[in-house]
Amino acid sequence: MLFAARYNKIKLRAKMAIDIRKLKTDSESSIKEAMRVIDKNGLGLVLVTDKRKKFCGLATDGDVRRAVLAGCGWKTRIKDVMQKNPVVVRAGTDKEEILKLMSSKIRHIPILDENNKIINLASYAHFFHIPVTEPEIEGKELEYVTDCIATGWVSSGGKYVKLFEDNFSEFCQTKYSIAVSNGTAALHLALAVLGVGKGDEVIVPTLSFIATANAVSYTGAKPVFVDVQKDTWNIDPEKIKDAITSRTKAIIPVHLYGHPADMDPILSLAKKHKLYVIEDAAEAHGAEYKGKKVGSFPDVGCFSFFGNKIITTGEGGMITTNNPDIAQKAIILRDHGMSREKKYWHPYIGFNYRLTNIQAAIGVAQLEKIASLIKRKRENARLYSCLLKGVKGIVLPVEKKWAKSVYWMYSILVEDSYGISRDLLMRKLSERGIDTRPVFYPIHIMPPYADNKKFPIAEEISRKGISLPSAVSLKEDEIRRIAAAIKEIGRGRGKRC
C-alpha cells in the first residue's frame, strides 16, 4: 500500500507538471511552428500527431537545429525531420520498466493509449522526481485528528496537547515538555523565560537557519556569531571562549542537520561563566550525545515540527527542560502571560504561542513511530555513504564516536577535485529529476546581520555543501539512482554496495 500511495503521488505530480496540449503539433506544421511549441513548453521537444490525433513521431530542438544546418528551410514540415520511431510505452506500464528505458539520451518517453493517442509524458525531471524531503503521514494521524473534530476540541484545549507533551518528555528523557506553535517560538520563548533582553549577548553558530539568530533579536539582545567545526559543522567550543564578554548571557548550540554538537566543553564553559545553554534541536529529534538525548541538557531544549522535520505537526515546536521553574514560566508566557490560578489575570507580558489540539494529535501519531523513522533515516545514510565512498571530490558527513546522528538531511561537500561546482552539480541533478538544497548561508552575511567579520569554515561549508534527498520514504533504488547520477556527472568511482 505504501508503494502504491507513493506511485500515485508520482503520477499526480507528472500530470500537474506537464500539460500535454502544450507539447503537441500537427505533422503538417512547419519546423518554425514546431520550434514555437518547443520554446513555450520548456522541455526541448515536440510531440507530433497526424490528422486523426494519433502519435506519429517526436522532434527535439536538436533535431530541428540539425535539420536547419543541413539546409532545410523554416517552412520544412516537421514530419520530414522528426524521429519516426522514438521509444514509447503503453498506458499502465510499470514505473520501473519505464525507468529502464531512460538513458542520458532518452529523457522523455511518450505514454500512449490503445489507440496510439498521447495520454502523458514520462519525463525524468517530472515523472521520476525525487523531492529533498516529504512528510510520512501513514499512521493514526487521521484517526486522532478526526477525534478532535468529532469532539469539538480543535484549538489549544483538548487531550492531545498534554498527551503529546508527556510522550515527548518520555522520548527525550526530560521532566517537562511545553508544546508551542513553531520552532522559532520555542527559541524565543526559552530566551524570554531566561530573562534574555536588551543589552545582553547570546552566542550562536553562524552556520544555522536564520531563526536561531532571529529569536535572539526578538528579545532585544544581540546574537554574537562564532565559526563551526570543520567535521561536524557544529559550533566550535574553542571559538566560543573568544566570544564571551561581560554581556554574554547564553549560548545556543545548534545540532545541525541531525548531528549533535559537542556538549561537554560547551556546558563546562557555561558553568564557568554562569551562562545559560539553549539547545537548538530543531533538526535533531532523537539524536544522542554520549548516550544522552539532545534536548535533555541544561537548561532548555527547543524542537521544530515543521513539515520537513523527522516528525511533523505541520507547524509546531516544543520546549524541553528538567527545571520546574523554567517549565512553569514557559507555560504562563506561552498563553499571553495569563495566571494559571486567576482567569484573565496577566502578571506578565506574554505571547500567543500555543499549539492546537489538532496539531498535537498529528504529533502524537507521529511520535508513535519515531523510532522507525530514525532507523530508516540512519539506514538510508549508511547506504548513501557506502555508495558514495571513494567518489573523488565528494566529502561525506561524519558521525563522531560519541554521537548518534539522525541524519535529518544527508549533506555532502563538493570539492574542486570533483570537477564541477556544487551549483552545477545541483542543476545537473535537477535535470535528472533529483531535488537538492544548498547548505544554509552563514547568518553573518545576511543583510540584517552583515558585518566585516570572516568565518572561513562556515563560509567554505556553505559554498560547497549540498543536501541530498533525505525523506524517510526514500527507496533503496532511489538512493542508488541518486548516487549513480553523482558518480556519472563527476565521472567518479564509488563503491559497489
C-alpha positions as CSV (number, residue, x, y, z in Angstrom):
1,M,0.0,0.0,0.0
2,L,2.8,2.4,0.8
3,F,4.4,1.8,-2.6
4,A,1.1,2.3,-4.3
5,A,0.5,5.6,-2.5
6,R,3.9,6.9,-3.4
7,Y,3.5,5.8,-7.0
8,N,0.2,7.6,-7.2
9,K,1.8,10.7,-5.9
10,I,4.5,10.5,-8.6
11,K,1.8,10.1,-11.3
12,L,-0.1,13.1,-9.9
13,R,3.0,15.3,-9.9
14,A,3.5,14.3,-13.5
15,K,0.0,15.3,-14.5
16,M,0.3,18.6,-12.6
17,A,3.7,19.4,-14.1
18,I,3.1,18.5,-17.8
19,D,0.3,19.8,-19.9
20,I,0.3,17.5,-23.0
21,R,-1.6,20.1,-25.1
22,K,1.5,22.4,-24.9
23,L,3.7,19.6,-26.3
24,K,1.8,18.7,-29.4
25,T,1.8,19.9,-33.0
26,D,0.3,18.6,-36.3
27,S,2.5,16.6,-38.6
28,E,1.9,19.2,-41.4
29,S,3.2,22.1,-39.4
30,S,6.5,23.7,-40.3
31,I,9.6,23.3,-38.2
32,K,9.3,27.1,-37.4
33,E,5.9,26.4,-35.9
34,A,7.2,23.4,-34.1
35,M,10.0,25.5,-32.6
36,R,7.4,27.9,-31.2
37,V,5.9,24.9,-29.3
38,I,9.3,23.8,-28.1
39,D,10.1,27.3,-26.9
40,K,6.8,27.6,-25.0
41,N,6.8,24.2,-23.2
42,G,10.4,24.4,-22.0
43,L,11.1,20.7,-22.3
44,G,13.1,20.9,-25.6
45,L,10.8,18.7,-27.6
46,V,7.5,18.5,-29.5
47,L,5.2,15.5,-29.9
48,V,3.8,15.1,-33.5
49,T,0.3,13.9,-34.3
50,D,-1.4,13.0,-37.5
51,K,-4.8,14.1,-38.8
52,R,-6.5,11.6,-36.5
53,K,-4.7,13.0,-33.5
54,K,-2.6,9.8,-33.2
55,F,1.1,9.9,-32.3
56,C,3.4,9.6,-35.2
57,G,6.8,11.0,-34.1
58,L,8.8,13.2,-31.8
59,A,11.3,16.1,-32.5
60,T,13.7,17.8,-30.2
61,D,15.2,21.2,-30.6
62,G,18.4,19.4,-31.5
63,D,16.6,17.6,-34.4
64,V,15.4,21.0,-35.7
65,R,18.8,22.6,-35.3
66,R,20.5,19.8,-37.2
67,A,17.9,20.0,-40.0
68,V,18.5,23.7,-40.4
69,L,22.2,23.2,-40.5
70,A,21.7,20.5,-43.2
71,G,20.0,23.1,-45.4
72,C,16.3,22.7,-44.5
73,G,14.2,25.9,-44.6
74,W,11.9,27.0,-41.8
75,K,8.9,26.0,-43.9
76,T,10.0,22.4,-44.0
77,R,7.4,20.2,-42.5
78,I,8.1,18.8,-39.0
79,K,7.2,15.3,-40.1
80,D,10.2,15.3,-42.5
81,V,12.7,15.9,-39.8
82,M,11.1,14.2,-36.7
83,Q,12.1,10.9,-35.1
84,K,9.6,8.5,-36.6
85,N,10.3,5.5,-34.2
86,P,11.1,7.0,-30.8
87,V,10.8,5.0,-27.6
88,V,7.2,4.9,-26.4
89,V,5.3,2.9,-23.7
90,R,1.7,1.9,-23.3
91,A,-0.6,3.1,-20.5
92,G,-0.2,1.0,-17.4
93,T,3.5,0.3,-17.9
94,D,5.3,-0.2,-14.6
95,K,7.3,2.8,-13.4
96,E,10.5,0.6,-13.1
97,E,10.1,-0.6,-16.7
98,I,9.9,3.0,-17.9
99,L,12.9,3.9,-15.9
100,K,15.0,1.1,-17.5
101,L,14.3,2.7,-20.9
102,M,15.6,6.0,-19.8
103,S,19.2,7.0,-20.5
104,S,21.5,10.0,-20.9
105,K,20.0,10.4,-24.4
106,I,16.4,9.4,-23.7
107,R,14.9,11.7,-21.1
108,H,11.3,11.8,-22.2
109,I,9.1,8.9,-23.3
110,P,5.5,9.4,-24.6
111,I,2.8,7.3,-23.0
112,L,0.2,6.1,-25.5
113,D,-3.3,4.5,-25.1
114,E,-4.5,1.5,-27.1
115,N,-5.4,3.9,-30.0
116,N,-1.9,5.4,-30.2
117,K,-3.1,8.7,-28.7
118,I,-0.8,10.5,-26.3
119,I,-2.1,10.5,-22.7
120,N,1.1,11.5,-20.8
121,L,4.8,12.0,-21.0
122,A,7.2,10.2,-18.8
123,S,9.8,12.9,-18.1
124,Y,12.8,12.2,-15.9
125,A,12.6,15.6,-14.3
126,H,8.9,15.3,-13.5
127,F,7.6,11.8,-13.7
128,F,10.5,10.5,-11.6
129,H,11.0,13.5,-9.4
130,I,12.7,12.7,-6.0
131,P,12.0,15.5,-3.5
132,V,14.5,16.6,-0.9
133,T,12.1,15.6,1.8
134,E,8.4,14.9,2.4
135,P,6.4,14.0,5.5
136,E,5.2,10.5,6.1
137,I,1.6,10.5,7.2
138,E,0.9,6.8,7.3
139,G,-0.1,6.1,10.9
140,K,-3.0,7.1,13.1
141,E,-2.9,10.8,12.2
142,L,-6.3,10.9,10.5
143,E,-7.9,8.9,13.3
144,Y,-6.7,11.3,16.0
145,V,-7.5,14.4,14.0
146,T,-11.0,13.0,13.4
147,D,-11.4,12.5,17.1
148,C,-10.5,16.2,17.7
149,I,-13.1,17.3,15.2
150,A,-15.8,14.9,16.4
151,T,-15.4,16.1,20.0
152,G,-15.0,19.8,19.1
153,W,-11.6,20.2,20.6
154,V,-9.8,21.9,17.8
155,S,-8.0,24.8,19.4
156,S,-5.4,24.7,22.2
157,G,-7.6,22.8,24.6
158,G,-8.1,19.1,24.5
159,K,-6.4,15.9,25.5
160,Y,-3.8,15.6,22.7
161,V,-1.7,18.6,23.7
162,K,-1.0,17.2,27.1
163,L,-0.5,13.7,25.7
164,F,1.9,15.0,23.1
165,E,3.9,16.8,25.8
166,D,4.0,13.8,28.1
167,N,5.0,11.4,25.4
168,F,7.7,13.8,24.1
169,S,9.1,14.1,27.6
170,E,9.4,10.4,27.8
171,F,11.1,10.2,24.4
172,C,13.6,13.0,25.3
173,Q,14.1,11.7,28.9
174,T,13.2,15.1,30.4
175,K,10.8,16.0,33.2
176,Y,8.9,18.7,31.2
177,S,7.8,19.4,27.6
178,I,5.9,22.5,26.6
179,A,4.3,22.5,23.2
180,V,4.3,25.7,21.2
181,S,3.3,27.0,17.8
182,N,6.6,26.5,16.0
183,G,10.3,26.0,16.5
184,T,11.2,29.7,16.3
185,A,8.6,30.4,19.0
186,A,10.3,27.7,21.1
187,L,13.6,29.5,20.9
188,H,12.1,32.9,21.6
189,L,10.0,31.7,24.5
190,A,13.1,29.9,26.0
191,L,15.1,33.1,25.8
192,A,12.3,35.2,27.3
193,V,11.8,32.7,30.2
194,L,15.5,33.0,31.0
195,G,15.3,36.8,31.1
196,V,17.4,37.5,28.0
197,G,16.8,41.0,26.8
198,K,18.2,44.4,25.7
199,G,21.9,44.8,26.4
200,D,22.5,41.0,26.5
201,E,24.6,38.9,24.1
202,V,23.8,35.4,23.0
203,I,26.5,33.3,21.3
204,V,25.2,31.3,18.2
205,P,26.9,29.5,15.4
206,T,26.8,31.4,12.1
207,L,26.1,28.3,10.2
208,S,22.4,27.7,11.0
209,F,19.0,28.5,9.8
210,I,18.4,32.2,10.4
211,A,15.7,31.6,13.0
212,T,18.4,30.8,15.6
213,A,19.6,34.4,15.4
214,N,16.2,36.0,14.8
215,A,14.9,34.6,18.1
216,V,17.7,36.3,19.9
217,S,16.9,39.6,18.1
218,Y,13.3,39.4,19.1
219,T,14.3,39.8,22.7
220,G,16.4,42.9,22.0
221,A,19.6,41.0,22.7
222,K,22.4,40.7,20.2
223,P,23.4,37.5,18.5
224,V,27.2,37.0,18.6
225,F,28.3,34.7,15.8
226,V,31.1,32.2,16.0
227,D,32.6,29.7,13.5
228,V,31.9,26.0,13.3
229,Q,33.9,22.8,13.4
230,K,35.1,21.5,10.0
231,D,34.0,17.9,10.5
232,T,30.6,18.2,12.3
233,W,29.7,21.6,11.0
234,N,28.5,22.5,14.6
235,I,29.5,25.3,16.8
236,D,33.2,25.2,17.8
237,P,33.7,25.3,21.6
238,E,37.1,26.8,21.2
239,K,35.7,29.8,19.3
240,I,33.0,30.2,22.0
241,K,35.8,31.1,24.5
242,D,36.9,34.1,22.5
243,A,33.3,35.4,22.1
244,I,32.4,35.5,25.7
245,T,32.1,39.0,27.2
246,S,30.6,40.6,30.3
247,R,27.4,40.9,28.4
248,T,27.1,37.3,27.4
249,K,24.0,35.6,28.9
250,A,23.5,32.4,26.9
251,I,24.9,30.0,24.3
252,I,22.8,28.4,21.7
253,P,24.5,25.3,20.2
254,V,22.7,24.0,17.1
255,H,22.6,20.3,16.4
256,L,23.0,21.0,12.7
257,Y,21.4,18.6,10.2
258,G,20.9,16.0,12.9
259,H,24.4,15.6,14.3
260,P,24.7,16.7,17.9
261,A,27.1,19.4,18.9
262,D,30.0,18.7,21.3
263,M,28.1,19.5,24.5
264,D,30.6,18.8,27.3
265,P,33.0,21.7,26.6
266,I,30.1,24.0,25.9
267,L,28.5,23.1,29.3
268,S,31.8,23.5,31.0
269,L,32.2,27.0,29.6
270,A,28.6,27.9,30.5
271,K,29.2,26.7,34.1
272,K,32.4,28.6,34.4
273,H,30.9,31.9,33.1
274,K,27.4,31.4,34.6
275,L,25.7,31.3,31.2
276,Y,22.5,29.6,30.1
277,V,22.6,26.9,27.4
278,I,19.7,26.6,25.0
279,E,19.9,23.6,22.6
280,D,18.5,24.3,19.1
281,A,17.5,20.7,18.4
282,A,15.0,21.7,15.6
283,E,16.7,19.2,13.2
284,A,17.8,16.5,15.6
285,H,14.8,14.7,17.2
286,G,16.3,11.6,18.8
287,A,20.0,12.4,18.2
288,E,22.3,11.4,21.1
289,Y,25.4,12.8,22.7
290,K,27.3,10.2,24.7
291,G,24.2,8.2,25.0
292,K,22.0,11.1,26.2
293,K,19.2,12.5,24.0
294,V,19.6,16.1,22.7
295,G,17.1,18.4,24.4
296,S,17.8,16.9,27.8
297,F,20.9,19.0,28.7
298,P,20.7,22.1,31.0
299,D,19.0,24.5,30.6
300,V,16.5,24.2,27.7
301,G,16.0,22.3,24.5
302,C,14.0,23.6,21.5
303,F,12.5,21.5,18.7
304,S,10.6,22.1,15.5
305,F,7.8,20.1,13.9
306,F,7.7,21.8,10.6
307,G,6.7,19.7,7.6
308,N,10.2,18.7,6.6
309,K,11.3,17.6,10.1
310,I,11.7,14.0,11.2
311,I,8.3,14.2,12.8
312,T,5.8,16.9,12.0
313,T,2.7,18.6,13.1
314,G,2.6,20.8,10.0
315,E,3.9,23.7,12.1
316,G,4.7,23.3,15.8
317,G,7.5,23.2,18.3
318,M,8.5,22.0,21.8
319,I,10.5,23.3,24.7
320,T,12.1,20.6,26.9
321,T,13.6,21.1,30.4
322,N,14.3,19.4,33.7
323,N,13.9,22.7,35.6
324,P,10.4,23.2,37.1
325,D,10.7,27.0,37.4
326,I,11.6,27.3,33.7
327,A,8.7,24.9,32.7
328,Q,6.1,26.8,34.8
329,K,7.1,30.2,33.5
330,A,7.1,28.9,29.9
331,I,3.6,27.6,30.3
332,I,2.4,31.1,31.5
333,L,4.3,33.1,28.9
334,R,3.1,30.8,26.1
335,D,-0.5,31.7,27.0
336,H,-0.5,35.5,26.9
337,G,1.2,35.7,30.3
338,M,-2.0,34.7,32.0
339,S,-2.1,33.4,35.6
340,R,-2.9,29.7,35.9
341,E,-4.9,30.4,39.1
342,K,-6.8,33.6,38.1
343,K,-8.5,33.5,34.7
344,Y,-7.8,36.6,32.5
345,W,-5.3,37.9,35.0
346,H,-1.9,38.7,33.3
347,P,1.1,39.2,35.6
348,Y,3.4,39.1,32.6
349,I,3.5,40.3,29.0
350,G,3.2,37.0,27.3
351,F,2.8,35.5,23.8
352,N,0.2,33.5,21.9
353,Y,2.5,30.6,21.2
354,R,0.0,27.7,21.9
355,L,-0.2,24.5,19.8
356,T,-3.6,23.4,18.7
357,N,-5.2,20.1,19.7
358,I,-5.4,19.1,16.0
359,Q,-1.6,19.7,15.5
360,A,-0.8,17.8,18.7
361,A,-3.0,14.9,17.6
362,I,-0.8,14.6,14.5
363,G,2.3,14.9,16.7
364,V,1.1,12.0,19.0
365,A,0.6,9.8,15.9
366,Q,4.0,10.8,14.5
367,L,5.7,10.2,17.8
368,E,4.4,6.7,18.0
369,K,6.6,5.7,15.0
370,I,9.6,8.0,15.6
371,A,12.0,5.0,16.4
372,S,11.1,3.5,13.0
373,L,11.6,6.9,11.2
374,I,15.0,7.4,12.8
375,K,16.1,3.9,12.0
376,R,15.2,4.4,8.3
377,K,17.0,7.7,8.3
378,R,20.1,6.1,9.5
379,E,19.8,3.1,7.1
380,N,19.4,5.5,4.2
381,A,22.5,7.4,5.4
382,R,24.5,4.2,5.6
383,L,23.6,3.3,2.0
384,Y,24.4,6.7,0.7
385,S,27.8,6.6,2.5
386,C,28.5,3.1,1.1
387,L,27.7,4.1,-2.4
388,L,29.5,7.5,-2.4
389,K,32.6,6.4,-0.5
390,G,35.6,6.9,-2.7
391,V,34.0,9.3,-5.2
392,K,36.7,11.8,-5.9
393,G,35.8,15.3,-4.6
394,I,32.8,14.2,-2.5
395,V,33.2,14.6,1.3
396,L,30.7,12.6,3.2
397,P,29.1,13.6,6.6
398,V,30.8,12.3,9.7
399,E,29.4,10.6,12.8
400,K,31.6,11.1,15.8
401,K,32.3,8.2,18.1
402,W,30.4,10.0,20.9
403,A,27.4,10.8,18.7
404,K,24.3,9.2,17.3
405,S,23.3,11.3,14.3
406,V,19.7,11.1,13.0
407,Y,20.7,12.5,9.5
408,W,17.8,14.9,9.2
409,M,19.5,15.8,5.9
410,Y,22.2,13.8,4.3
411,S,24.6,16.6,3.3
412,I,27.9,16.4,1.5
413,L,30.6,18.7,0.4
414,V,31.6,19.1,-3.3
415,E,35.3,19.9,-3.5
416,D,37.1,21.4,-6.6
417,S,38.5,17.9,-7.3
418,Y,35.0,16.7,-8.2
419,G,35.4,18.5,-11.5
420,I,32.4,20.8,-11.4
421,S,31.0,23.3,-8.9
422,R,28.3,22.5,-6.3
423,D,25.8,24.7,-8.1
424,L,26.4,23.0,-11.4
425,L,26.0,19.6,-9.8
426,M,22.7,20.7,-8.3
427,R,21.5,21.8,-11.8
428,K,22.5,18.5,-13.4
429,L,20.8,16.5,-10.7
430,S,17.7,18.6,-11.2
431,E,17.7,17.7,-14.9
432,R,17.6,14.1,-13.8
433,G,14.6,14.7,-11.5
434,I,16.6,14.8,-8.3
435,D,15.8,17.7,-6.0
436,T,18.6,19.1,-3.7
437,R,19.2,22.0,-1.4
438,P,22.3,24.1,-0.7
439,V,23.6,24.2,2.8
440,F,22.4,27.2,4.8
441,Y,24.1,30.5,4.1
442,P,26.1,31.8,7.1
443,I,23.9,34.2,9.1
444,H,26.7,36.8,9.4
445,I,26.5,37.5,5.6
446,M,22.7,38.1,5.7
447,P,21.7,41.8,5.3
448,P,20.1,42.1,8.8
449,Y,23.3,40.8,10.4
450,A,26.0,41.7,7.9
451,D,29.4,42.8,9.2
452,N,33.0,42.6,8.1
453,K,33.9,39.6,10.2
454,K,35.1,36.4,8.5
455,F,34.2,32.9,9.5
456,P,36.1,30.8,6.9
457,I,35.0,27.3,7.9
458,A,31.3,28.2,7.8
459,E,31.7,30.1,4.6
460,E,33.5,27.2,2.9
461,I,30.9,24.7,4.0
462,S,28.1,26.9,2.8
463,R,29.8,27.3,-0.6
464,K,30.4,23.6,-1.1
465,G,27.6,22.0,0.8
466,I,24.6,20.2,-0.7
467,S,21.7,18.3,0.9
468,L,20.6,15.3,-1.0
469,P,17.1,13.8,-0.9
470,S,16.6,12.6,2.7
471,A,12.9,11.6,3.1
472,V,12.2,8.5,5.2
473,S,10.1,7.3,2.3
474,L,13.2,7.1,0.1
475,K,13.5,3.7,-1.5
476,E,16.8,1.8,-2.0
477,D,16.6,2.1,-5.8
478,E,16.1,5.9,-5.5
479,I,19.2,6.2,-3.4
480,R,21.1,4.1,-5.8
481,R,19.8,6.3,-8.7
482,I,21.0,9.4,-6.9
483,A,24.4,8.0,-6.1
484,A,24.8,6.7,-9.7
485,A,23.9,10.2,-11.0
486,I,26.6,11.8,-8.8
487,K,29.2,9.3,-10.0
488,E,28.2,9.7,-13.6
489,I,28.2,13.5,-13.5
490,G,31.6,13.7,-11.8
491,R,33.0,10.6,-13.6
492,G,34.0,9.4,-10.1
493,R,34.3,5.9,-9.0
494,G,32.4,4.8,-6.0
495,K,32.0,1.6,-4.0
496,R,29.6,-1.1,-5.1
497,C,27.1,-1.9,-2.3
